[in-house]
Amino acid sequence: MFRLSNNLIGILNFLTFLLSIPIIWAGIWLRHHGSTECEKFLDTPIIVLGVFLAAVSLAGLIGACCRVSWLLWFYLLVMFLLIVVLFCFTIFAFVVTNKGAGEALSGKGYKEYRFGDYSNWLQKRVNSTKNWNKIKSCLQDSKVCKSLIDDGSTTRVEQFYNQHLSALQSGCCKPPNDCNFGYVSPTNWTPTANSSNTNSDCSLWSNDQSILCFNCQSCKAGLLDNIKHDWKKVAIINIIFLVFLIVVYSIGCCAFRNNHEDYKWKPHR
């Protein structure tokens, strides 16, 4: 009689195979219709992920349902390696995102972010000129400052200071607070007699709406703060996914044992 564990592995891998089809399609669609560098950058990883899921799920499906032990063995090996990699990445994500936080400003609704406060590993990845040019292009394409630009001169200085800006808006769309620039509009600031150049970002600020503070260290810090929060969420999801993978792996081991026992007791001529 067909064993329950084989049925479960077959059903789970059939569903995974169905999931891989729209993932592959999405990657192919991005490759041919992606309008920005960011979208085109995602096409290859998405296609690779879809093909990987399809291949592994087919190995598990055929191995469990057709009693092909070597395919099921390959499936379990990949699952084991995936569990190890995911576990290591989860630990790494918690360690890397342990440093850095926004600095609250007196009388301001938003925080400011310092690049040096974050993990050295993250700093090195972002501070590379080649990497940052790609990231900057993506940030500009995403129009992270659009809402502030659209508000223009209708936003009074008191209203602006009370706004709760995102980390990227605070770092990329306005000059740092210690520059002491004069407010004209959310994305238009002018030097004053009290302006300071102790912060290198002050000289990098531009009222050109396509430049603003996208070359500033504060913009990189805002990105790192986003990454920090996103990776922590991913790490928590990974823990749940790890538990699921371990359960599936255990069921797969039972299915493999069933295949082995059935082969052992099968009469040979």
Secondary structure as GFF3:
##gff-version 3
##sequence-region A 1 269
A	DSSP	alpha_helix	4	33	.	.	.	ID=ss1
A	DSSP	alpha_helix	37	65	.	.	.	ID=ss2
A	DSSP	alpha_helix	69	96	.	.	.	ID=ss3
A	DSSP	beta_strand	103	104	.	.	.	ID=ss4
A	DSSP	beta_strand	111	112	.	.	.	ID=ss5
A	DSSP	three_ten_helix	115	117	.	.	.	ID=ss6
A	DSSP	alpha_helix	120	127	.	.	.	ID=ss7
A	DSSP	alpha_helix	129	141	.	.	.	ID=ss8
A	DSSP	alpha_helix	146	151	.	.	.	ID=ss9
A	DSSP	three_ten_helix	152	154	.	.	.	ID=ss10
A	DSSP	alpha_helix	157	161	.	.	.	ID=ss11
A	DSSP	alpha_helix	167	172	.	.	.	ID=ss12
A	DSSP	three_ten_helix	177	179	.	.	.	ID=ss13
A	DSSP	beta_strand	182	185	.	.	.	ID=ss14
A	DSSP	beta_strand	188	190	.	.	.	ID=ss15
A	DSSP	alpha_helix	201	204	.	.	.	ID=ss16
A	DSSP	alpha_helix	217	265	.	.	.	ID=ss17
###
